[in-house]
Amino acid sequence: MKNIRNILFYITTIGAFSGLLYWFLKQGQMLETAATAARLPKLNSSSLEQFISTILHDISSPLAILLLQIVTIIIVARIFGWFCKLIGQPTVIGEIAAGIFLGPSVVGIFFPEFSAFLFPKVSLSNLQFLSQIGLILFMFIIGMELDLKVLKSKAQEAIVISHASIILPFALGVGLALYIYQQFAPEGISFLSFSLFIGIALSITAFPVLARIVQERGLSRTKLGTMVITCAATDDITAWCILAAVIAIVKAGSFLSSIYTILLAAAYVLIMLRVVRPFLQRLGNHYSYKEGLTKPVVAVFFLVLLISAYSTEIIGIHALFGAFMAGVIMPANQNFRNLFTEKLEDVSMVLLLPLFFVFTGLRTQIGLLNDPYLWKVTGIIIAAAVTGKFIGSALAARFVKQSWRDSLIIGSLMNTRGLMELVVLNIGYDIGVLAPEIFAMMVIMALATTCMTGPALDLIDRFMPIKKEEFHQSQTSKSRFSILVAFASPLGGRKMIRLAHHFIEPAVPQNVTALHLSPSSYLNQVNTEEYQYETFRPINEEADKLNIPVNMLFKPSQNIEHDIIETANDGEYDLLIMGIGHSVFEGTLLGKVLGITNKIISPVRLIDTITGKGKLFNTDIFDERTSHVIQSVTIPVAILIEKKLDKMEEVFIPIFSESDQFLLEFAKKLILHQPTRITIMDPSGLAAQYLSIQKMITSLQASAPERVNQHNEKALEKDFLQEQDLMLISNESWKKAVESHSIWLSYSPSVLIIRG
């Protein structure tokens, strides 16, 4: 009855006021004058034609074009970045390549009409301003990622290496300018301005890309990693200060006339460090918790960022230097920096920063390099950049008594230019120092030097492998049983550590390693420490509770399954324990399609398919990642399907074939831990057929007669299964049980599937 009353009230109200609105509009039309009626458009076309005309007008509106540009840029940038991850290159390379692809070099040549529609010249100013906002936020984050405490601890060696890695390429750049000035310098640009910009362009190092590579290579917590991060940070600060001075000289026209700008910039830096920084430090310490960062507090920090960027822009040393400086002086409180970075990072790096890459690509006209001589000059630029940065860094590192291996690694990493190079090049292009031809050459140099970092590090590892530590060699003792636990969630890892503890004999030296791999795109320099601590905290708590030592192994990863396989195969472990993976598409038509697609897009799986090791259609009982790990790892693998595994008092082991007897070796380890009880199921009477199985069961019963039972029933009772805590089963037997839809699977407890 109540629903009917509501419906009647709704109909009456809407109907009455709709009628009243119609009457008002009719009365209003009668008030129009003849002049007003004459100005109204004559509707000579049909309603469909009017609709189409309206749609076409709306599609070409400035806002619609800008939104379409952003959507296209993000999608293409993510696709190219994802492809670069597959081939082991930083995602920034893919994003830069996406910009060049969407620009006049590719889409502009092959699809000129589409390019003119998507990126009309009148819209480029909007794109440029948005990309500049993204850059300002990004440089602010880069400033916050610099840890000044680390700089102080390694300052002396870092200054020697970083300044050597700047002065040598800078000198080579100025020397190179002598060779190319007359041909490539824009008209009206002095040699001083041109040569200084070429020098600084060859001297830059991409701190964020370098830091990400250091994380992905597992060097973050090593002396080498700390050294190279410190060198890159020192390089960044020095290079940006030099860039500010160069911009001041270029805009002023001569060094003497730029002194006023440089003095003003020095006063700005002094005010930021001595006045603004202490104030922000007190504010950050007071509001360094999530609820404390209210909108008024956040507004204060944003105002500091914007005022700083505005100040350096009007001083004449570019807004990006102000954004970078604002990040450097932010409160050193790690918790505060984590919270603030989280607020900015996704918007700046996912939404706005790709706009800068594409805007750079729209400026990069590789088609201008249509002569072999121009490509020869490009090669000379790349050679000068690599020689100056790589040799300068490596020799300086060797001078401060780094090993040759570490010196070469430092040289390779410092040669990475990436995004920071594009920032410098765009500044040079904007102020008219770089012509389109030299701009294109420099962009190619930035791509080449960033691309070569990964392969260079691989070659160094191959020809100058790291020496194994003595303690690692001592772990090869036959008496130890070493377990690698690869976990995704901390709570799942906690249960797997408990499981690993039960597989280690009490009298045997315990060697358990907990491995957590995180997609590298989730982390930055600021939040890595806290993320690592929070991830391993439950593991550490469980290890303390069990009184066992656990080695923590954390690494950002571009390819998680590959790194699990590599760690397991290279680490001299006896068992790998991991959880089972689940796809969001599991059980759907798209999931079946992706089962094929994964074979196509993954080079390793494609090779396995072609050579017959893998199947085209995914018919495995595990997800793609788990199946690939099982096939590729050379040691025994245990896959945990966890169903509230709170204790391990009742363990059930079914033996379905002769090959399953290796499970009894794990049973031997389990019964050494009180109060675990083992039930061995032998439905086919294999113990009577195979003497080896009978001997192992007899041996187990003799060692703990009250805790080892033999169950020979062919059918499993529901009550029995529900009383068990864990089932140990071989990979082959589990696969057969799943394929035959065994009814007892629905009542089974937590399952540990072991591939021997």
C-alpha positions in Angstrom: 0.0 0.0 0.0 2.9 2.3 0.9 4.5 1.7 -2.5 1.3 2.6 -4.4 1.0 5.9 -2.4 4.6 6.8 -3.3 4.1 6.0 -7.0 0.9 8.1 -7.1 2.6 11.0 -5.4 5.6 10.8 -7.8 3.4 10.7 -10.9 1.2 13.6 -9.7 4.1 15.8 -8.7 6.1 15.2 -11.9 3.0 15.6 -14.1 1.7 18.8 -12.5 5.1 20.6 -12.5 5.9 19.5 -16.0 2.6 21.0 -17.2 3.4 24.2 -15.3 6.8 24.4 -16.9 5.3 23.9 -20.4 2.8 26.7 -19.8 5.7 29.0 -18.5 7.7 28.4 -21.7 4.8 29.0 -24.0 4.0 32.3 -22.2 7.7 33.3 -22.5 7.8 32.7 -26.3 4.9 35.2 -26.6 7.2 37.9 -25.1 9.8 37.6 -27.8 10.1 40.5 -30.2 10.2 40.3 -34.0 14.0 41.1 -34.0 14.6 38.2 -31.6 12.7 35.8 -33.8 14.6 36.9 -36.9 17.9 36.1 -35.2 16.9 32.5 -34.4 18.3 29.8 -36.8 16.0 28.4 -39.5 15.5 24.7 -39.1 15.6 23.4 -42.7 17.2 20.0 -41.9 15.8 16.9 -40.4 16.2 16.0 -36.7 18.7 13.3 -37.5 20.9 15.7 -39.5 20.6 18.2 -36.7 21.8 15.5 -34.2 24.7 14.5 -36.4 25.7 18.2 -36.9 25.6 18.7 -33.1 27.8 15.6 -32.5 30.4 16.7 -35.1 30.5 20.1 -33.5 31.0 18.7 -30.0 33.7 16.2 -31.1 35.8 19.1 -32.4 35.3 21.3 -29.4 38.6 22.2 -27.5 37.6 20.3 -24.4 36.5 17.2 -26.3 39.8 17.2 -28.2 41.9 17.6 -25.0 40.0 14.7 -23.3 40.5 12.5 -26.3 44.2 13.4 -26.4 44.6 12.5 -22.8 42.8 9.1 -23.2 44.8 8.3 -26.3 48.1 9.3 -24.7 47.5 7.3 -21.5 46.5 4.1 -23.4 49.3 4.2 -25.9 51.9 5.1 -23.2 50.8 2.2 -21.1 51.0 -0.2 -24.0 54.5 0.9 -25.0 55.6 0.9 -21.4 54.2 -2.6 -20.8 56.0 -3.8 -23.9 59.3 -2.3 -22.7 58.9 -4.2 -19.4 58.6 -7.4 -21.3 61.9 -6.9 -23.0 63.6 -5.7 -19.8 63.7 -2.0 -20.5 62.5 0.8 -18.1 58.9 1.8 -18.8 60.0 5.4 -19.4 61.6 4.2 -22.6 58.2 3.0 -23.8 56.5 6.2 -22.8 59.0 8.3 -24.7 58.6 6.0 -27.7 54.8 6.3 -27.5 55.3 10.1 -27.8 57.5 9.7 -30.9 55.0 7.2 -32.3 52.0 9.6 -31.9 54.0 12.6 -33.2 54.9 13.5 -36.8 57.6 10.9 -37.0 55.1 7.9 -37.4 51.4 8.7 -37.1 51.9 12.1 -38.7 53.5 10.4 -41.8 51.2 7.4 -42.2 48.0 8.9 -40.9 48.2 12.6 -41.5 44.5 13.3 -41.4 44.1 11.4 -38.1 47.1 13.2 -36.6 45.7 16.6 -37.7 42.4 15.8 -36.1 43.8 14.4 -32.8 46.6 17.0 -32.4 45.6 20.2 -34.2 48.1 23.0 -33.8 45.7 25.2 -31.9 45.3 22.5 -29.2 49.1 22.1 -28.5 49.3 25.0 -26.2 46.7 23.4 -23.9 48.6 20.1 -24.0 51.9 22.0 -23.2 50.4 23.7 -20.1 49.0 20.5 -18.7 52.3 18.7 -19.3 54.1 21.5 -17.5 51.8 21.1 -14.5 52.6 17.3 -14.6 56.3 18.1 -14.7 56.1 20.5 -11.8 54.5 17.9 -9.7 56.9 15.2 -10.8 60.0 17.4 -10.1 58.5 18.1 -6.7 58.3 14.3 -6.0 61.9 13.8 -7.3 63.0 16.5 -4.8 61.3 14.7 -2.0 62.9 11.3 -3.0 66.3 12.8 -2.3 67.5 11.7 1.1 69.9 14.4 2.3 71.1 12.1 5.2 72.4 9.6 2.7 74.2 12.4 0.9 76.0 13.4 4.1 77.1 9.9 4.9 78.8 9.3 1.5 79.3 12.9 0.5 83.0 12.9 -0.2 83.2 9.9 -2.5 79.9 10.8 -4.1 81.0 14.4 -4.9 84.2 13.1 -6.5 82.3 10.6 -8.7 79.3 12.8 -9.6 81.3 15.9 -10.4 83.7 13.9 -12.5 80.7 12.5 -14.3 79.5 16.1 -15.0 82.7 17.9 -15.9 84.0 15.4 -18.5 80.7 15.1 -20.6 80.2 18.9 -20.1 83.6 19.6 -21.6 83.0 17.1 -24.4 79.6 18.8 -25.1 81.2 22.2 -25.3 83.9 20.7 -27.6 81.2 19.1 -29.7 79.5 22.5 -30.0 82.6 23.8 -31.9 81.9 21.1 -34.5 78.1 21.6 -34.9 77.5 25.2 -34.0 77.6 26.8 -37.5 75.3 24.1 -39.0 72.8 23.5 -36.3 72.6 26.5 -33.9 69.4 28.6 -34.5 70.0 32.1 -35.9 70.8 34.7 -33.3 72.0 32.3 -30.7 75.5 32.9 -29.4 78.1 30.2 -29.2 78.2 30.6 -25.4 74.5 29.8 -25.0 74.5 26.9 -27.5 77.7 25.3 -26.2 76.5 25.5 -22.5 73.2 23.9 -23.4 74.9 21.1 -25.3 77.3 20.6 -22.4 74.5 20.3 -19.8 72.4 18.0 -22.1 75.3 15.6 -22.2 75.9 15.8 -18.4 72.5 15.0 -17.0 71.7 11.7 -15.2 68.1 10.5 -14.7 67.9 10.0 -10.9 64.4 8.4 -10.9 65.2 5.9 -13.7 68.5 5.0 -12.0 66.9 4.6 -8.6 64.2 2.3 -10.2 66.9 0.1 -11.9 68.9 -0.1 -8.6 65.7 -1.4 -6.9 64.8 -3.9 -9.6 68.4 -5.3 -9.6 68.2 -5.8 -5.8 71.0 -3.4 -5.1 69.1 -1.0 -2.8 70.5 -2.3 0.5 74.1 -2.9 -0.8 77.1 -0.6 -0.4 77.2 -0.3 -4.2 73.5 0.6 -4.4 73.8 3.3 -1.7 76.9 4.7 -3.4 75.3 5.0 -6.9 72.1 6.5 -5.5 74.1 9.0 -3.6 76.2 9.8 -6.7 73.0 10.2 -8.8 71.4 12.5 -6.2 74.5 14.6 -5.9 74.6 14.7 -9.7 71.0 15.8 -9.9 71.4 18.7 -7.4 74.6 19.9 -9.1 73.3 19.5 -12.7 70.1 21.5 -11.8 72.1 24.3 -10.2 74.3 24.4 -13.3 71.2 24.3 -15.5 69.7 27.2 -13.6 72.9 29.2 -14.2 73.0 28.2 -17.9 69.3 29.4 -18.4 70.2 32.7 -16.7 73.2 33.2 -19.0 71.2 32.3 -22.1 68.3 34.6 -21.2 70.6 37.4 -20.2 72.8 37.0 -23.3 76.2 37.1 -21.6 77.8 35.9 -18.4 78.2 39.4 -16.9 74.6 40.4 -17.4 73.4 37.1 -15.9 75.2 37.8 -12.6 72.1 39.6 -11.2 69.9 36.6 -12.0 72.4 34.2 -10.4 72.7 36.4 -7.3 68.9 36.5 -7.1 68.7 32.7 -7.5 71.3 32.3 -4.7 69.2 34.5 -2.4 66.1 32.4 -3.3 67.9 29.2 -2.4 69.2 30.7 0.9 65.6 31.8 1.9 64.2 28.3 1.0 66.9 26.5 3.1 67.1 28.9 6.1 63.6 30.3 6.4 61.0 28.1 4.7 62.6 24.7 5.4 62.6 25.0 9.3 58.9 26.2 9.2 57.9 23.2 7.0 59.9 20.8 9.2 57.9 21.9 12.3 54.6 21.7 10.4 55.5 18.2 9.0 56.5 16.8 12.4 53.2 18.0 13.9 51.0 16.7 11.1 52.9 13.5 10.1 49.9 11.2 10.4 47.1 10.5 7.9 44.3 12.3 9.7 46.6 15.2 10.3 47.1 16.0 6.6 43.8 17.9 6.4 43.0 20.1 3.4 44.3 23.3 5.0 47.6 21.7 5.9 47.9 20.2 2.4 47.1 23.6 1.0 50.0 25.1 2.8 52.5 22.7 1.2 50.9 23.1 -2.2 51.2 26.9 -1.8 54.9 26.5 -1.0 55.4 24.4 -4.2 53.5 26.8 -6.4 55.1 30.0 -5.0 58.6 28.3 -5.3 57.9 27.4 -8.9 56.5 30.9 -9.6 59.5 32.5 -8.0 62.1 30.7 -10.1 60.1 31.3 -13.2 60.1 35.1 -12.8 63.7 35.1 -11.6 64.6 33.5 -14.9 65.8 30.0 -14.0 62.6 28.0 -14.9 59.7 26.9 -12.7 60.9 23.3 -12.6 63.9 24.2 -10.5 61.6 25.8 -8.0 59.4 22.6 -7.9 62.6 20.5 -7.4 63.8 22.8 -4.6 60.4 22.7 -2.9 60.6 19.0 -2.8 64.1 19.0 -1.4 63.1 21.3 1.6 60.0 19.3 2.5 60.0 17.8 6.0 62.5 15.0 6.3 59.9 13.0 8.3 59.6 9.7 6.3 56.0 9.2 7.3 55.0 12.6 6.1 56.8 12.2 2.8 55.1 8.8 2.2 51.7 10.3 2.8 52.3 13.3 0.6 53.9 11.3 -2.2 50.8 9.0 -2.3 48.6 12.1 -2.8 50.6 13.3 -5.8 52.2 10.3 -7.5 49.4 8.7 -9.3 48.0 12.0 -10.7 51.4 13.3 -11.8 52.9 10.1 -13.2 49.9 8.3 -14.6 47.7 11.1 -15.8 49.9 14.2 -16.5 53.5 13.0 -17.1 52.6 10.9 -20.2 51.3 14.2 -21.7 54.9 15.6 -21.5 56.3 12.5 -23.3 53.8 12.9 -26.1 54.3 16.6 -26.3 58.1 15.9 -26.7 57.3 13.3 -29.3 55.2 15.9 -31.2 58.2 18.1 -31.3 60.6 15.3 -32.3 60.7 15.2 -36.1 62.9 12.2 -36.9 62.0 12.8 -40.6 64.3 15.8 -40.5 67.3 13.5 -40.2 67.0 12.5 -43.9 70.7 12.6 -44.7 73.5 10.1 -43.7 75.5 13.0 -42.5 72.9 13.9 -39.9 72.8 10.3 -38.6 76.6 10.5 -38.4 76.3 13.6 -36.2 73.7 11.8 -34.1 76.2 8.9 -33.6 78.9 11.4 -32.6 76.6 12.9 -30.0 75.8 9.5 -28.6 79.5 8.6 -28.5 80.4 11.8 -26.7 77.6 11.4 -24.2 78.5 7.7 -23.4 82.3 8.4 -23.3 81.9 11.4 -21.0 79.4 10.0 -18.6 80.5 6.3 -18.5 84.2 6.8 -18.5 84.1 9.9 -16.2 82.0 8.0 -13.6 83.9 4.7 -13.9 87.4 6.2 -13.6 86.4 8.5 -10.7 84.8 5.5 -8.9 88.0 3.5 -9.4 90.0 6.5 -8.1 88.1 6.4 -4.8 89.0 2.7 -4.5 85.9 1.0 -5.8 86.5 -2.3 -7.5 86.6 -2.5 -11.3 83.2 -4.3 -11.3 81.5 -1.7 -9.1 83.2 1.1 -11.0 81.8 -0.1 -14.4 78.3 -0.6 -12.8 78.4 3.0 -11.5 79.5 4.2 -14.9 76.7 2.3 -16.6 74.0 3.5 -14.2 75.2 7.2 -14.3 75.0 7.0 -18.1 71.2 6.7 -17.8 69.4 9.8 -18.9 65.7 9.1 -19.4 63.1 11.7 -18.5 65.5 14.2 -17.0 67.2 14.6 -20.4 63.9 15.3 -22.0 63.2 18.0 -19.5 66.5 19.8 -20.3 66.0 19.4 -24.0 62.5 20.9 -23.9 63.7 23.8 -21.9 66.4 24.4 -24.5 63.8 24.1 -27.3 61.4 26.5 -25.5 64.0 29.3 -25.1 65.2 28.9 -28.7 68.6 27.4 -28.1 68.0 24.1 -29.8 66.8 23.8 -33.4 64.4 21.0 -34.4 67.2 18.9 -36.0 69.5 19.0 -33.0 66.5 18.5 -30.7 65.6 15.2 -32.6 69.3 14.1 -32.4 69.4 14.7 -28.6 66.1 12.8 -28.0 67.5 9.8 -29.9 70.7 10.1 -27.7 68.4 10.1 -24.5 66.7 6.9 -25.7 69.9 5.2 -26.7 71.8 5.9 -23.5 68.8 4.8 -21.3 68.3 1.6 -23.4 71.9 0.5 -23.1 71.9 0.6 -19.3 70.2 -2.8 -18.8 72.3 -4.7 -21.4 75.5 -3.1 -20.0 74.7 -4.3 -16.5 74.0 -7.8 -17.9 77.3 -7.9 -19.7 79.2 -6.8 -16.5 77.4 -9.5 -14.5 78.3 -12.1 -17.2 82.0 -11.3 -17.6 82.7 -10.0 -14.1 80.4 -12.1 -11.9 80.1 -11.3 -8.2 82.0 -13.5 -6.0 79.9 -15.6 -3.6 80.3 -14.8 0.0 82.0 -17.3 2.3 78.9 -17.7 4.4 76.9 -18.6 1.4 79.4 -21.3 0.6 79.1 -22.7 4.1 75.4 -23.2 3.5 76.1 -25.9 0.9 76.6 -28.3 3.8 74.7 -31.5 3.1 73.2 -31.5 6.6 71.1 -28.4 6.1 67.6 -28.3 4.5 67.1 -24.9 2.8 63.6 -23.6 2.0 62.6 -20.6 -0.1 59.1 -19.1 0.8 57.8 -16.9 -2.0 54.8 -14.9 -0.7 52.5 -12.2 -2.0 50.4 -11.2 1.0 52.0 -10.9 4.5 49.4 -13.0 6.2 49.8 -15.8 3.6 53.6 -15.6 4.1 53.1 -15.9 7.8 51.4 -19.3 7.4 53.9 -20.5 4.9 56.7 -19.7 7.3 54.9 -21.8 9.9 54.7 -24.6 7.3 58.4 -24.3 6.4 59.2 -24.6 10.1 57.5 -28.0 10.2 59.6 -29.3 7.3 63.0 -28.5 9.0 64.3 -31.1 11.4 64.9 -29.6 14.9 68.6 -30.7 15.0 69.4 -29.5 11.5 70.7 -25.9 10.9 67.6 -24.0 9.8 67.8 -21.9 6.6 64.5 -20.3 5.6 64.4 -17.4 3.2 61.2 -15.3 2.8 61.0 -13.8 -0.7 58.6 -11.0 -1.6 58.6 -9.5 -5.1 56.7 -6.3 -5.7 55.8 -4.9 -9.1 58.4 -2.1 -9.6 55.8 0.4 -10.7 54.2 0.3 -7.2 57.3 1.7 -5.4 59.5 4.8 -5.3 62.5 5.8 -3.3 60.3 7.4 -0.6 58.0 4.6 0.3 60.2 1.5 -0.3 61.5 1.4 3.3 58.1 1.6 4.9 56.6 -0.8 2.4 59.3 -3.4 3.1 59.0 -3.0 6.8 55.2 -3.5 6.8 55.4 -6.4 4.4 57.9 -8.4 6.4 56.5 -7.4 9.9 54.1 -10.5 10.1 56.9 -12.7 8.9 59.3 -11.4 11.6 56.7 -11.8 14.3 56.0 -15.4 13.3 59.8 -16.2 13.1 60.3 -14.7 16.6 57.3 -16.8 17.9 58.8 -20.0 16.4 62.3 -18.9 17.4 63.8 -19.5 14.0 66.1 -17.3 11.9 64.5 -16.1 8.6 66.4 -14.4 5.8 64.4 -11.5 4.3 64.7 -11.1 0.5 62.8 -8.2 -1.0 63.1 -6.9 -4.6 61.0 -4.7 -6.9 60.4 -6.8 -10.0 59.4 -6.2 -13.6 58.7 -9.9 -14.1 57.7 -11.7 -10.9 57.5 -15.3 -12.1 60.8 -15.0 -13.8 62.5 -13.6 -10.7 60.9 -16.4 -8.5 62.3 -19.0 -11.0 65.7 -17.4 -11.1 66.0 -17.1 -7.3 64.9 -20.7 -6.7 67.3 -22.1 -9.3 70.3 -20.1 -8.4 70.0 -20.1 -4.6 70.9 -23.7 -3.7 67.5 -24.3 -2.1 65.9 -27.7 -1.4 62.3 -26.6 -1.6 60.2 -23.7 -2.9 56.9 -23.0 -1.1 54.5 -20.5 -2.7 50.8 -19.8 -2.7 48.5 -20.5 -5.7 47.6 -17.6 -7.9 44.2 -16.6 -9.1 43.2 -14.6 -12.1 40.4 -12.0 -12.1 39.2 -13.6 -15.3 39.2 -17.1 -13.9 36.1 -19.1 -15.1 35.2 -16.5 -17.8 35.4 -16.6 -21.6 37.9 -13.8 -21.5 40.0 -15.9 -19.1 40.2 -18.7 -21.7 41.1 -16.2 -24.4 43.8 -14.8 -22.1 45.1 -18.3 -21.6 46.1 -18.2 -25.3 47.1 -14.5 -25.3 49.6 -15.0 -22.5 51.4 -17.5 -24.7 51.6 -14.9 -27.5 52.7 -11.9 -25.4 55.2 -13.8 -23.2 58.4 -14.6 -25.1 59.3 -17.5 -22.7 55.9 -19.1 -22.9 55.8 -18.7 -26.7 59.1 -20.5 -27.0 57.8 -23.3 -24.7 54.7 -23.6 -26.9 56.7 -23.8 -30.1 59.2 -26.3 -28.7 56.4 -28.5 -27.3 57.0 -27.8 -23.6 53.8 -25.8 -23.2 50.3 -26.1 -24.6 48.6 -23.5 -26.8 45.3 -23.8 -24.8 45.6 -23.4 -21.1 44.2 -26.6 -19.7 46.3 -26.7 -16.6 44.7 -26.8 -13.1 46.8 -23.9 -12.0 46.9 -20.3 -13.2 49.5 -19.3 -15.9 52.0 -17.9 -13.4 52.0 -20.9 -11.1 52.1 -23.4 -14.0 55.1 -21.6 -15.5 57.0 -21.7 -12.2 56.3 -25.4 -11.7 57.6 -26.2 -15.1 60.7 -24.0 -14.9 62.0 -24.5 -11.3 64.5 -27.3 -11.0 64.0 -28.0 -7.2 60.8 -29.5 -5.6 57.9 -27.0 -5.5 55.1 -26.9 -2.9 51.9 -25.0 -3.8 49.7 -24.1 -0.8 46.0 -23.9 -1.2 45.1 -22.4 2.2 41.8 -22.9 3.9 42.1 -21.5 7.4 45.4 -23.3 8.2 45.7 -22.3 11.8 47.4 -25.4 13.1 49.1 -28.5 11.8 48.1 -31.3 14.1 46.4 -33.6 11.6 48.1 -34.2 8.3 46.8 -36.5 5.6 48.9 -38.0 2.8 47.2 -40.0 0.0 49.5 -42.4 -2.0 47.9 -43.1 -5.4 51.0 -44.3 -7.4 54.5 -45.6 -6.9 55.9 -42.1 -7.8 54.1 -40.6 -4.8 56.4 -42.3 -2.3 58.6 -39.2 -2.2 55.8 -37.6 0.0 56.8 -40.0 2.8 60.2 -38.2 3.0 58.2 -35.0 3.9 56.1 -37.0 6.4 59.4 -38.1 8.1 60.2 -34.4 8.7 56.7 -33.5 9.9 56.5 -36.1 12.6 59.6 -34.7 14.3 57.4 -31.8 15.4 54.9 -32.3 18.2 52.0 -32.8 18.1 51.7 -33.5 14.4 49.9 -36.8 13.5 50.2 -38.3 10.0 47.5 -40.4 8.3 48.7 -42.2 5.2 46.0 -43.3 2.7 46.9 -46.3 0.5 43.6 -47.2 -1.4 45.3 -49.3 -4.1 47.4 -51.4 -1.7 50.6 -50.0 -3.1 52.5 -50.8 0.2 51.9 -54.5 -0.4 53.0 -54.3 -4.0 56.2 -52.1 -3.5 58.7 -53.1 -0.8 60.2 -49.6 -0.8 56.9 -48.0 0.1 56.2 -50.6 2.8 59.7 -50.0 4.3 59.2 -46.2 4.5 55.7 -46.6 6.1 57.1 -49.1 8.6 60.0 -46.8 9.4 57.6 -43.9 10.1 55.4 -46.0 12.3 58.4 -47.3 14.3 59.7 -43.7 14.9 56.3 -42.5 16.2 53.8 -45.3 16.5 51.2 -43.3 18.2 51.3 -40.5 15.6 51.4 -42.4 12.2 48.3 -44.2 11.0 47.6 -46.1 7.7 44.2 -45.6 6.1 43.4 -48.2 3.4 39.8 -47.3 2.6 39.0 -46.6 -1.0 36.3 -44.0 -0.1 37.1 -41.0 2.1 34.5 -40.1 4.7 33.4 -36.4 4.9 33.9 -36.4 8.7 37.5 -37.7 8.4 38.5 -35.0 5.8 36.9 -32.2 7.9 39.0 -33.2 10.9 42.3 -32.8 8.9 44.4 -29.6 9.0 46.5 -30.2 5.9 46.7 -32.7 3.0 50.0 -33.4 1.3 49.5 -34.6 -2.3 51.7 -34.9 -5.4 51.2 -32.7 -8.3 50.2 -35.6 -10.6 47.7 -37.1 -8.2 46.1 -33.7 -7.6 45.8 -33.1 -11.3 44.1 -36.5 -11.8 41.7 -35.8 -8.8 40.7 -32.4 -10.3 40.3 -33.8 -13.8 38.1 -36.7 -12.5 36.1 -34.3 -10.3 36.6 -36.4 -7.2 33.9 -35.6 -4.7 36.3 -35.5 -1.7 38.0 -32.4 -3.1 35.1 -30.2 -1.8 35.6 -31.5 1.7 39.4 -31.5 1.7 41.3 -29.3 4.2 44.2 -26.9 3.3 46.2 -28.6 0.5 50.0 -28.6 -0.1 50.6 -29.8 -3.7 54.2 -31.0 -4.1 56.0 -31.5 -7.4 59.0 -33.6 -6.6 
